[in-house]
């Protein structure tokens, strides 16, 4: 069976049957609000358990999905739980056309969003230490990886996944001039990447009314080596029709460089979550 036929077969699986059919754990939520609530609760509970055990915990976090962060801030404030024991590693960051940082206040600056929509909403006395919030930077390319090694293993990689199957900004790396093996992709490190046209269009449609000129064309991303090194991987999607096909490729395909997120299939503890619209079959109910 060819790839096109395989994908067509996966697309015919109704959303309600995905959990039973998937070889990796999958949970379907009726609404995006339910998905965001679950995401926030998972992050809160992980921090709470570590706090009660008197342990530090380090997690890799996305800004996409991202609407769970205000909910998480509310949970932290309501419980008066300090986050001084938590380290947050941002998984990626946008860059301008020269591969340089964009201003902190820029709407596409992911670290800026993390501060505005999460950290700044948490009571000042409960916030994590400034040195425990690390986003990748071109000014010190290996900083995140070095800090991950220094602090010990990552507890959980939380993330979304893109239309192209990218995890963070690990888009399909191979092209007609460059071939990257699956072993090379799995071992990839933090790096600067030009973004695919598909990614730019998706973000322009989602945020800017189709204005592709407003989307930064480059990014820096943690490599797959760091993302896959976590004890657990938890992937969420709220992308609607944009994610219906890649969700099924993630759940059913074998690991392939054509869809980097499929490399999580070899991880011993991975779960995938989607809202009903993102899980809907485009060929039926």
Backbone as a ProteinNet text record, in pm:
[ID]
protein_1_A
[PRIMARY]
XXXXXXXXXXXXXXXXXXXXXXXXXXXXXXXXXXXXXXXXXXXXXXXXXXXXXXXXXXXXXXXXXXXXXXXXXXXXXXXXXXXXXXXXXXXXXXXXXXXXXXXXXXXXXXXXXXXXXXXXXXXXXXXXXXXXXXXXXXXXXXXXXXXXXXXXXXXXXXXXXXXXXXXXXXXXXXXXXXXXXXXXXXXXXXXXXXXXXXXXXXXXXXXXXXXXXXXXXXXXXXXXXXXXXXXXXXXXXXXXXXXXXXXXXXXXXXXXXXXXXXXXXXXXXXXXXXXXXXXXXXXXX
[TERTIARY]
84.6	0	88	62.7	139.6	102.4	188.6	166.3	32	-0.6	-127	-245.2	-241	-350	-355.5	-236	-232.8	-299	-260.8	-315.9	-466.8	-511.9	-656.1	-727.1	-665	-722.8	-731.2	-625.1	-624.3	-727.3	-744	-838.7	-983.4	-1009.2	-1144	-1182.7	-1088.2	-1118.6	-1194.1	-1314.7	-1389	-1315.5	-1333.1	-1263.4	-1289.9	-1414.4	-1451	-1380	-1323.8	-1257.5	-1105.4	-1052.3	-907	-837.9	-894.2	-829.6	-815	-918.5	-914	-819.8	-809.1	-728.1	-581.5	-551.2	-415	-321.8	-200.5	-101.8	-35.6	-57.3	-6.8	-125.7	-115	-229.1	-279.5	-409.9	-472.9	-599.5	-618	-737.6	-806.9	-936.2	-1017.7	-1096.7	-1090.7	-1170.2	-1276.9	-1394.3	-1505.4	-1480.6	-1421.9	-1401.1	-1256.4	-1217.6	-1085.3	-1071.8	-1178.5	-1174.2	-1139.1	-1194.6	-1161.5	-1013.6	-964.6	-823.8	-733	-761.7	-678.1	-681.6	-797.5	-808.6	-721.3	-725.5	-644.9	-496	-456.3	-315.5	-268.4	-346.7	-309.8	-303.3	-399.5	-401.5	-280.6	-241	-123.5	3	21.9	140	137.3	19.7	7	36	-21.8	-5.3	140.3	208.6	349.4	431.2	404.1	474	436.2	309.6	263.5	328.1	331	389.7	538.3	608.5	750.2	768.6	682.8	693.1	671.8	573.3	545	658	728.9	841.8	971.4	966.2	1086.9	1188.2	1139.1	1227.2	1215.5	1323	1316.7	1267.2	1204.3	1152.4	1176.6	1215.5	1240.2	1152.2	1087.4	998.6	1027.8	1003.6	1010.3	867.8	847.4	711	698	578.5	551.6	479.8	480.7	385.3	301.9	220.3	134.3	124.3	12.3	-94.6	-44.5	-125.7	-80.2	-191.7	-316.5	-424.7	-449.4	-370.4	-379.8	-300.7	-212.4	-124.6	-199.2	-296.6	-372.3	-442.9	-493	-556.4	-454.5	-335.6	-230.9	-193.3	-183	-151.7	-258.9	-386	-493.9	-482.1	-446.2	-431.2	-317.2	-206.9	-91.7	-129.6	-194	-232.8	-333.4	-429.9	-532.9	-475.4	-369.4	-307.1	-193.9	-151.3	-34.7	89.6	101.9	216.9	332.8	446.5	564.6	616.2	664.3	724	876	933.7	1078.3	1153.7	1084.5	1148	1132.8	1067	1038.5	1128.5	1185.4	1257.6	1176.4	1153	1079.3	1176	1187.5	1266	1170.4	1174.8	1099.4	1159.7	1075.5	1129.4	1174.2	1131.3	1170.9	1148.1	1188.6	1175.2	1186.6	1105.1	1111.5	1234.3	1282.5	1394.4	1359.9	1427.9	1402.5	1473.7	1467.3	1519.5	1670.4	1737.5	1882.3	1920.9	1820.9	1849.7	1881.9	1833.9	1860.7	1733	1747.9	1630.2	1534.5	1405.7	1305	1278.2	1227.3	1207.9	1118.5	1147	1071.2	922.5	890	750.3	681.1	754.9	696.8	591.5	476.3	370.4	411.7	515.3	561.2	674.1	718.8	824.5	764.4	807.9	746.3	779.7	899.1	934.4	851.4	830.7	746.8	605.4	550.3	416.3	412.4	514	519.3	515.7	586	584.4	448.8	395.8	271.5	152.9	141.7	22	33.5	154	169.7	243.6	372.3	452.6	402.8	368.5	324	188.5	113.3	-16.3	-2.4	113	139.4	184.3	137.4	179.3	331.8	386.5	531.6	607.4	555	627.1	622.3	539.8	526.2	599	650.5	709.4	839.4	872.3	1001.8	1115.9	1233.2	1350.6	1378.4	1423.2	1451.6	1546.1	1645.3	1741.3	1681.7	1558.9	1491.4	1389.6	1395.6	1312.8	1409	1423.8	1524.6	1462.9	1470.6	1431.6	1558.8	1558	1679.3	1715	1844.5	1892.4	2008.4	2008	2118.4	2245.3	2231.8	2348.5	2429.9	2368.6	2436.6	2367.7	2404.2	2328.1	2309.6	2411.6	2404.9	2359.7	2313.9	2279.7	2172.7	2063.6	1955.4	2002.4	2071.8	2120	2215.9	2304.4	2399.1	2325.8	2223	2146.9	2064.3	2012.3	1939.7	2032	2151.4	2247.3	2287	2305.5	2349.1	2242	2116.2	2007.4	1957.6	2006.9	1957.5	1847.1	1786.5	1691.1	1565.4	1512.6	1384.5	1273.5	1180.6	1069.6	970.8	928	827	855.2	845.1	836.8	689.4	638.6	503.3	515	421.6	432.2	305.6	308.9	209.7	280.9	217.4	284	221.4	305.7	265.6	209	154.5	96.3	195	323.4	426.9	478.8	423.5	473.3	590.6	608	721.5	687.4	787.3	782.8	880.6	834.9	906.8	918.7	1035.9	1052	1140.1	1131.9	1199.4	1112.1	1121.6	1048.1	1122.1	1056.6	1126.2	1257.5	1372.6	1501.3	1555.4	1503.5	1558.8	1499.1	1580.3	1532.1	1610.4	1594.9	1658.3	1809.9	1863.1	2008.1	2068.8	1986.2	2036.8	1952.8	2019.5	1949.1	1990.7	1892.5	1916.1	1855.1	1933.9	1883.2	1800.6	1723.5	1643.2	1731.1	1847	1939.2	1995.5	2027.1	2077.4	1970.3	1846.4	1738	1715.6	1718	1696.1	1804.3	1924.6	2036.2	2054.8	1961.3	1980.4	1983.7	2060.7	2082.8	2014.4	2022.8	1966.2	2027.5	1944.5	1995.7	1900.9	1952.6	1875	1819.8	1691.5	1628.3	1548.8	1554.3	1458.6	1326.2	1216.2	1087.1	1024.5	956.3	889.5	775.8	748.4	639.8	507.9	486.5	363.4	344.8	453.5	447.2	414.8	478.6	453	307.9	256.2	116.5	21.4	49.3	-38.3	-47.4	66.1	64.9	4.5	26.5	-34.8	-186.6	-236.3	-381.3	-438.8	-365.2	-415.7	-414.5	-311	-290.2	-299.9	-278.3	-261.2	-351.4	-458.5	-549.3	-486.4	-385.2	-318.8	-199.4	-159.1	-45.1	86.1	137.8	260.3	381	374.6	487.6	507.7	406.1	417.5	472.2	498.5	547.2	698.8	771.5	917.1	952.2	1053.4	1081.5	1180.5	1237	1335.6	1305.6	1375.1	1352.3	1475.1	1479.4	1575.8	1495.4	1540.8	1464.8	1555	1504.3	1571.6	1570	1675.5	1681	1601	1582.9	1506.4	1574.1	1706.7	1776.7	1727.7	1716.9	1668.5	1520.1	1439.6	1295.8	1262	1336.2	1309.2	1372.6	1456.1	1529.1	1444.4	1325.5	1241.3	1188.3	1154.8	1092.8	957.1	885.8	751.4	737.2	652.7	617.6	465.8	416.6	272.4	244.4	172.1	147.3	-0.6	-28.2	-164.1	-182.1	-302.2	-330	-469.6	-477.5	-604.8	-619	-550.6	-540	-652.7	-756.4	-870.1	-832.6	-891	-870.7	-724	-642.8	-500.3	-431.1	-484.5	-413.1	-478.3	-586.7	-657.9	-575.1	-499.7	-419	-292.6	-219.8	-94.8	-121.1	-236.3	-269.1	-270.6	-333	-341	-205.2	-125.6	9.7	90.3	78.3	146.6	102.8	-27.2	-77.9	-45	-38.2	-33	92.1	165.6	281.3	401.3	496.8	624.5	712.3	814.1	903.5	966.1	961.5	1014.3	1059.3	1165.8	1213.4	1114.9	1025.1	925.6	827.7	808.9	721.1	793.9	878.5	965.2	893.4	769.5	700.6	679.6	682.3	663.5	777.7	887.7	996.6	957.2	850.6	806	749.2	719.7	662.3	752.7	883.7	978.1	995.4	930.4	946.2	861.2	911	835.5	715.2	703.1	591.6	546.4	459.8	407.7	256.2	189.2	43.7	9.4	-98.4	-142.8	-286.4	-316.2	-447.6	-493.9	-623.6	-678.7	-822.3	-866.8	-1007.5	-1082.9	-1213.8	-1295.9	-1277	-1264.1	-1246.5	-1114.3	-1008.2	-876.7	-870.8	-954.4	-954.5	-1056.6	-1142.3	-1249.3	-1192.4	-1262.8	-1224.5	-1270	-1178	-1218.3	-1299.5	-1311.7	-1387.6	-1521	-1550.8	-1676.7	-1693.7	-1795.2	-1825.3	-1718.8
-119.4	0	124.2	218.9	340.9	437.8	539.1	636	707.8	745.6	815.2	729.8	600	509.5	490.8	483.6	470.6	590.4	709.4	829.8	835.1	798.4	797.8	701.4	589.3	490.9	548.3	615.7	674.6	786.5	863.3	974.2	926.1	803.6	749.4	700.1	701	656.6	767.9	744.9	848.7	889.5	1013.2	1063.7	977.4	931.8	853.1	718.3	673.9	543.7	553.9	676.9	694	633.3	654.4	605.4	454	383.9	238	188.3	261.6	216.9	254.1	361.6	413.3	321.6	298.1	219.8	297.5	429.8	507.9	574.4	600.2	653.5	785.4	794	912.7	943.8	1071.8	1116.2	1224.9	1209.7	1305.2	1390.5	1523	1616.1	1678.3	1696.7	1748.4	1891.6	1972.3	2113.7	2153.6	2266.5	2320	2362.5	2413.5	2452.4	2332.9	2216.4	2095	2059.3	2075	2045.8	2137.6	2267.9	2363.7	2336.2	2302.9	2272.9	2152.8	2050.2	1930.8	1964	2041.6	2080.3	2154.3	2252.4	2328.8	2238.8	2149.3	2059.5	1966.9	1919	1831.4	1904.9	2026	2102.6	2140	2176.1	2211.2	2090.5	1976.9	1857.9	1812.8	1822	1783.6	1871.5	2002.6	2094.6	2068.3	2040	2015.5	1891.2	1783.5	1658.5	1678.1	1748.2	1774.2	1859.9	1960	2047	1967.6	1880.2	1801.2	1704.9	1660.5	1569.9	1643.8	1777.9	1856.3	1843.1	1823	1801.4	1915	1936.3	2028.5	1952.9	2024.3	1961.2	2054.5	1996.9	2074	2020.4	2112.8	2073.5	2159.1	2102.7	2175.6	2213.5	2340.6	2388.3	2455.8	2449.2	2513.6	2646.2	2726.3	2837.9	2807.3	2710.9	2659	2507.3	2459.9	2538.1	2631	2732.6	2832.1	2887.7	2857.9	2920.1	2855.5	2757.3	2698.9	2778.3	2867.5	2935.2	3026.3	3106.4	3183.1	3093.2	2977.8	2883.4	2830.8	2798.7	2749.9	2856.1	2980.7	3089.1	3099.8	3086.6	3091.9	2977.8	2859.7	2745.1	2767.3	2820.4	2847.4	2949.9	3057	3161	3109.2	3031.6	2980.6	2887.9	2816.4	2721.1	2781.8	2903.2	2968.7	2880.6	2804.2	2716	2792.4	2793.3	2854.9	2770.2	2837.7	2769.7	2781.7	2812.5	2830.1	2699.4	2587.8	2457.4	2411.9	2492.2	2452.2	2528.5	2455.7	2517.4	2496.6	2605.6	2600.4	2626.4	2530.3	2545.8	2569.8	2688.4	2711.5	2630.5	2573.7	2483.4	2554.4	2678.6	2744.7	2894.9	2966.4	3111.6	3159.8	3259.7	3318.8	3409.2	3425.3	3513.9	3596.5	3710.1	3792.9	3735.9	3805.3	3752.2	3736.1	3799.5	3784.2	3679.8	3608.8	3509.3	3569.3	3690.9	3759.9	3767.7	3789.5	3795	3906.4	3880.1	3984.3	4046.7	4169.9	4237	4156.7	4169.7	4098.3	4131.8	4254.8	4298.4	4257.5	4204.5	4164	4055.3	4063.3	3964.2	3821.2	3801.1	3665.7	3620.5	3706.7	3665.4	3568.2	3443.6	3339.8	3354.3	3397.1	3420.6	3535.8	3640.1	3750.3	3704	3618.1	3564.5	3485.7	3402.1	3319.6	3406.7	3519.1	3611.3	3680.2	3733.8	3810.2	3725.2	3605.4	3524.8	3421.1	3403.9	3310.1	3372.7	3398.5	3440.9	3571.2	3668.2	3796.9	3787.1	3682.6	3661.4	3591.1	3528.8	3460.7	3564.5	3549.9	3641	3644.4	3764	3782.8	3687.8	3663.4	3579.9	3431.1	3394.6	3253.6	3220.4	3319.3	3296.6	3217.2	3144.6	3075.6	3175.9	3129.6	3215.4	3255.7	3378.8	3422.1	3328.6	3274.4	3184.9	3048.1	3024.5	2897.9	2908.7	3016.7	3032.3	3055.6	2954.6	2960.3	2929.9	3026	3004.6	2999	2923.6	2916.2	3053	3076.8	3205.3	3186.1	3261.4	3253.6	3312.8	3390.8	3454.4	3354.3	3240.5	3133.8	3003.1	2950.2	2844.1	2720.1	2682	2557.4	2577.7	2699.2	2726.1	2631.5	2614.2	2529.1	2385.9	2331.4	2193.3	2178.1	2275.9	2270.2	2274.5	2357.9	2367.7	2242.1	2181.5	2055.2	1948.3	1939.4	1840.7	1874	2002	2040.5	2010.8	2029.5	2012	1868.7	1782.4	1645.8	1631.1	1515.8	1481.8	1569.4	1598.9	1668.2	1572.8	1623.1	1538.6	1515.3	1625.7	1613.9	1713.3	1667.3	1756.5	1772.8	1894.9	1929.5	1996.2	1969.1	2032.2	2022	2092.2	2074.8	2011	2013.3	1966	2037	2062.6	2147.5	2072.9	2149.8	2099.1	2010.6	2047.5	1969.6	1853.1	1837.7	1732.4	1778.2	1910.4	1955.2	1957.4	1924.1	1933.8	2043.1	2145.8	2272.8	2321.8	2371.7	2408.9	2308.2	2181.3	2073.8	2033	2111.2	2078.8	1969	1905.1	1802.4	1857.3	1798.4	1858.1	1822.7	1718.8	1675.5	1754.4	1777.8	1837.3	1776.4	1828.7	1766.5	1776.4	1866.5	1883.9	1828.8	1810	1765.5	1648.9	1539.7	1424.7	1405.7	1405.2	1383.5	1249.2	1163.6	1031.6	1043.4	940.7	942.3	943	878.8	880.2	1020.5	1090.3	1227.1	1320.3	1303.7	1386.5	1360.1	1234.9	1199.3	1259.4	1275.9	1329.3	1479.9	1545.6	1686	1775.5	1884.4	1978.6	2111.5	2202.4	2336.2	2401.5	2460.7	2516.3	2624.3	2704.6	2806.5	2746.7	2774.2	2714.8	2820	2817	2894.4	2819	2890.4	2825.2	2796.7	2685.4	2647.1	2743.6	2758.9	2846.1	2804.2	2673.1	2623.1	2676.6	2677.4	2725.1	2873.1	2949.9	3093.9	3122	3049.5	3068.3	3031.3	2921.4	2878.7	2984.8	3043.2	3144.6	3276.2	3307.6	3428.4	3415.2	3298.4	3276.1	3280.7	3224.1	3210.7	3343.7	3424.9	3543	3676.9	3679.7	3807.8	3826.1	3753.1	3769	3738.7	3650	3611.6	3696.6	3790.3	3876.6	3803.2	3736.5	3658	3746.9	3875.8	3965.1	3997.5	3969.6	3997.4	3882.2	3767.4	3649.1	3641.2	3634.3	3618.9	3494	3501.3	3389.9	3286.8	3307.6	3214.1	3184.5	3083.3	3045.7	2975.4	2964.4	2878.5	2773.6	2650	2541.3	2447.2	2395.2	2283.2	2166.2	2088.4	1971.8	1855.3	1754.1	1638	1564	1572.6	1502.1	1548.4	1679.6	1731	1702.7	1719.4	1699.3	1555.1	1462.1	1320	1266.7	1347.3	1299.9	1297.5	1356	1366.8	1231.3	1222.4	1100.3	1075.7	1185.1	1176.5	1277.5	1246.4	1339.5	1349.6	1473.5	1498.3	1600.2	1557.7	1641.6	1676.8	1805.8	1857.1	1929.6	1918.8	1999.3	2057.5	2185.2	2256.9	2325.1	2271.1	2340.1	2319.7	2246.4	2228.2	2153.8	2196.9	2127.4	2121.1	2220.7	2219.2	2093.8	2033.1	1923.8	1786.3	1777.8	1650.7	1541.2	1577	1477.4	1444.3	1546.4	1519.1	1446	1468.5	1393.2	1243.9	1205.9	1064.1	1008.2	1088.3	1044.2	1020.2	1110	1093	964.6	938.7	822.5	690.4	689.2	560.8	535.1	638.6	617.2	569.2	509.6	474.5	599.6	602.9	718.9	746.3	874	913.3	1058.2	1090.6	1228.8	1317.7	1258.6	1337.8	1405.4	1347	1402.4	1385.3	1481.9	1464	1426.3	1473.3	1440.7	1291.1	1214.4	1069.7	1002.3	1071.3	1011.1	985.1	1048.3	1020.4	880.1	817	681.8	582.6	607.3	516.6	547.6	653	691.4	599.9	562	469	529.2	662.7	723.4	849.1	830.9	942.9	934.5	1048	1056.7	1174	1160.4	1262.9	1301.3	1432.6	1484.7	1578.9	1573.7	1662.7	1696.4	1815.6	1850.8	1788.5	1790.1	1719.4	1770.9	1903	1956.8	1911.6	1911.4	1871.9	1723.1	1644.2	1498.5	1453.2	1542.7	1502.7	1444.1	1349.3	1292.7	1386	1430	1519.7	1448.7	1315.9	1242.4	1192.1	1227.9	1179.9	1232.7	1186.2	1235.1	1190.5
0	0	0	-90.5	-98.3	12.7	31.5	138.7	122.3	-0.7	-22.8	19.2	-13.6	24.1	175.6	239.3	384.3	451.8	407.5	468	446.9	329.2	302.2	397.1	423.5	515.1	656.2	701.2	835.4	846.6	738.7	741.7	751.8	713.6	719.1	857.8	950.6	1086.8	1159.3	1205	1277.9	1405	1445	1563.5	1685.3	1701.6	1819.1	1823.8	1711	1706.7	1711.5	1713.4	1710.1	1831.8	1949.5	2071.5	2068.6	2022.4	2018.1	1909.5	1799.4	1686.6	1700.5	1773.2	1778.9	1857.7	1805.6	1880.3	1993.5	1999.6	2112.1	2181.5	2311.6	2385.9	2328.4	2308.2	2252.3	2330.6	2362.3	2432.9	2351.4	2333.1	2258.7	2357.1	2339.2	2419.5	2330.7	2386.3	2307.8	2263.4	2349.3	2318.1	2342.1	2283.4	2310	2455.2	2512.7	2653.9	2741.6	2709.7	2784.9	2767.9	2645.7	2617.1	2697.5	2696.1	2768.3	2918.9	2970.6	3112.5	3148.4	3067.5	3093.3	3087.6	2987.8	2971.9	3097.1	3141.3	3261	3383.4	3397.2	3513.3	3514.1	3397.2	3389.2	3434.8	3386.1	3424.1	3571.9	3620.9	3762.1	3850.9	3817.1	3900.4	3903.6	3791.5	3790.3	3884.7	3881.7	3971.4	4116.8	4142.7	4279.3	4339.2	4263.2	4313	4345.2	4257.3	4281.6	4406.6	4424.5	4542	4669.9	4671.2	4790.5	4821.9	4717.6	4737.2	4767.1	4764	4786.4	4675.4	4553.5	4438.8	4337.9	4263.6	4151.2	4028.4	3936.6	3816.2	3698.5	3585.9	3464.1	3353.2	3280.4	3171.1	3048.6	2931.3	2805.6	2767.1	2730.4	2707.4	2571	2512.5	2383.8	2401.2	2297.9	2286.7	2163.2	2174.4	2069.5	2085.4	2149.9	2209.2	2319.8	2349.8	2446.5	2535	2506	2581	2717.7	2750.7	2884	2987.4	2943.2	3039.1	3136.4	3093.8	3194.3	3295.4	3250.9	3343.5	3443.5	3395.1	3484	3587.1	3544.2	3637	3745.4	3707.3	3805.2	3906.2	3859.8	3949.8	4049.1	3998.7	4085.3	4191.5	4151	4246.4	4349.4	4303.8	4394.7	4500.2	4464.1	4556.7	4637.6	4598.1	4660.4	4651.7	4543.1	4524.5	4461.4	4524.8	4467.4	4351.9	4247.8	4131.5	4130.9	4245.1	4251.1	4226	4236.4	4212.5	4067.8	3983.4	3845.3	3748.7	3651.2	3540.4	3413.3	3340.9	3214.7	3099.9	3010.5	2889.2	2772.1	2712.5	2590.3	2477.3	2392.4	2290.3	2162.9	2141.5	2017.4	2028.9	1924.5	1921.6	1777.5	1742.3	1609.1	1595.9	1471.7	1440.5	1317.2	1301.8	1184	1061.6	951.1	825	825.4	920.3	933.3	1038.8	1089.9	1192.1	1326.8	1350.9	1477.5	1562.1	1694.1	1781.5	1743	1760.2	1742.9	1879.8	1885.3	2014.2	2108.8	2237.1	2339.6	2330.4	2291.6	2284.9	2155.7	2060.6	1931.7	1955.6	1887.7	1911.9	1881.8	1800.4	1772.4	1865	1956.1	2048.8	2150.1	2146.2	2227.8	2375.8	2405.5	2545.5	2601.2	2520.6	2563.2	2594	2507.6	2531.8	2661.6	2685.1	2805.7	2931.2	2924.4	3038	3050.6	2941.9	2949.6	2992.6	2934.7	2953.3	3064.3	3118.8	3229.8	3347.4	3331.6	3445.9	3507.6	3425.7	3478.9	3548.3	3520.5	3585.1	3719.8	3741.6	3868.5	3971	4094.5	4200.4	4207.9	4226.9	4218.6	4309.2	4429.1	4525	4489.8	4391.4	4352.6	4222.7	4154.5	4022.3	4029.6	3921.1	3917.1	3917.2	3954.9	3950.7	3806.6	3782.7	3644.6	3570.9	3642.1	3576.7	3544.9	3589.2	3560.9	3448.2	3373.2	3252.9	3136.6	3051.4	2945.9	2810.2	2721.3	2582.3	2498.7	2388.9	2305.8	2249.5	2237	2187.5	2092	1982.7	1886.7	1944.9	2052.1	2112.8	2194.9	2226.3	2301.4	2263.2	2148.9	2083.2	2170.6	2246.3	2322.6	2466.9	2501.3	2640.9	2693.6	2620	2669.3	2689	2591.1	2602.6	2719.6	2736.9	2848	2981.8	2991.5	3116	3141.4	3036.2	3051.8	3109.4	3057.3	3108.9	3252.3	3282	3415.8	3519.6	3484.1	3579.2	3585.6	3499.9	3496.9	3394	3392.4	3288	3293.5	3176.9	3165.7	3208.7	3290.9	3334.5	3220.7	3157.5	3052.2	2940.6	2818	2703.2	2669.1	2690.2	2647.2	2511	2422	2291.1	2210.3	2097.9	1994.9	1876	1760.7	1639.2	1521	1420.8	1310.5	1191.5	1101.2	977.1	901	903.8	835	917.6	1036.8	1124.3	1207.1	1221.1	1300.7	1449.1	1528.9	1673.8	1711.3	1788.3	1796.5	1651.6	1609.1	1468.3	1394.9	1437	1364.9	1246.9	1139.6	1017.8	941.7	843.3	765.4	710.1	746.1	712.5	574.3	514.2	386.1	270.3	167.2	43.2	-71.6	-190.7	-307.3	-303.9	-220.6	-213.5	-84.3	17.1	146.3	196.7	231.7	286.3	431.7	521.7	663.6	701.1	763.3	802.4	929.7	958.6	1079.2	1203.9	1195.9	1308.9	1331	1223.5	1235	1291.3	1246	1297.2	1445.4	1484.2	1624.2	1714.2	1662.1	1739.9	1719.7	1649.9	1614.4	1738.1	1726.6	1836.7	1807.6	1903.2	1885	1761.7	1678.3	1553.4	1500.4	1410.5	1341.9	1213.1	1184.4	1066.8	989.9	856	776.2	777.9	781.9	794.3	658.8	651.5	527.6	496.1	368.3	324.8	389.5	403.8	463.7	605.3	682.1	820.1	824.5	737	732.9	695.3	597.2	556.1	669.6	738.1	847.5	956.2	993.8	1098.6	1048.6	923.4	867.6	867.3	830	828.9	969.4	1064.7	1200.9	1276.1	1252	1336.5	1265.8	1133.2	1065.9	945	939	825.8	692.5	692.8	569.1	531.6	616.2	586.3	612.7	511.8	528.7	557.2	520.1	541.9	690.1	771.3	913.8	994.6	929.9	1000.8	989.9	1101.4	1093.5	1013.5	926.6	835.9	886.4	1005.7	1057.6	1203.7	1257.9	1397.4	1451.6	1583.5	1649.9	1724	1721.9	1781.7	1858.6	1969.7	2032.2	1934.5	1935.6	1848.6	1904.7	1822.2	1864	1979.1	1988.7	2096.3	2232.7	2252.6	2380.3	2400.6	2295.3	2307.7	2341.3	2283.5	2305.2	2432.7	2497.8	2615.5	2741.5	2737.3	2856.3	2900.5	3028.7	3080.4	3015.9	2988.3	2930.9	2817.9	2720.8	2614	2609.7	2616.6	2613.2	2503	2399.5	2283.4	2273	2252.5	2243.9	2110.3	2053.1	1935.1	1940.9	1900.4	1894.2	1758.6	1657	1528.7	1431.3	1470.4	1381.3	1253.7	1140.9	1013.6	972.3	1015.4	981.1	1032.5	1139.6	1206.7	1189.9	1116.7	1107.3	1038.9	938	867.9	945.3	992.3	1063	1193.9	1256.4	1377.4	1347.9	1238.6	1205.3	1162.3	1094.1	1059.6	1187	1284.3	1411.6	1480.3	1482.1	1554.8	1486.9	1352.8	1283.9	1200.7	1164.1	1077.6	1158.1	1089.4	1150.5	1154.9	1242	1246.5	1110.3	1068.2	938.4	941.9	869.6	863.8	788.5	711.2	639.3	734.9	851.8	955.4	1089.4	1127.1	1243.7	1372.7	1392.5	1516.9	1533.6	1423.9	1434.5	1510.2	1532.3	1609.2	1753.9	1801.1	1938.2	1949.3	1837.2	1839.9	1911.4	1912.7	1978.6	2126.9	2175	2315.3	2403.5	2521.6	2607	2677.3	2682.6	2755.2	2682.4	2584.3	2505.5	2501.2	2515.6	2503.9	2413.4	2338.7	2245	2279	2271	2306.3	2195.4	2164.5	2062	2095.3	2050.6	2062.2	1944.2	1952.8	1855	1712.9	1696.2	1561.4	1500.9	1580	1529.6	1498.3	1564.4	1545.7	1443.4	1396.1	1304.2	1176.4	1121.8	993.3	881.9	795.7	687.5	580.3	591.8	491.7	546.6	671.7	729.4	870.1	943.8	1077.8	1179
[MASK]
+++++++++++++++++++++++++++++++++++++++++++++++++++++++++++++++++++++++++++++++++++++++++++++++++++++++++++++++++++++++++++++++++++++++++++++++++++++++++++++++++++++++++++++++++++++++++++++++++++++++++++++++++++++++++++++++++++++++++++++++++++++++++++++++++++++++++++++++++++++++++++++

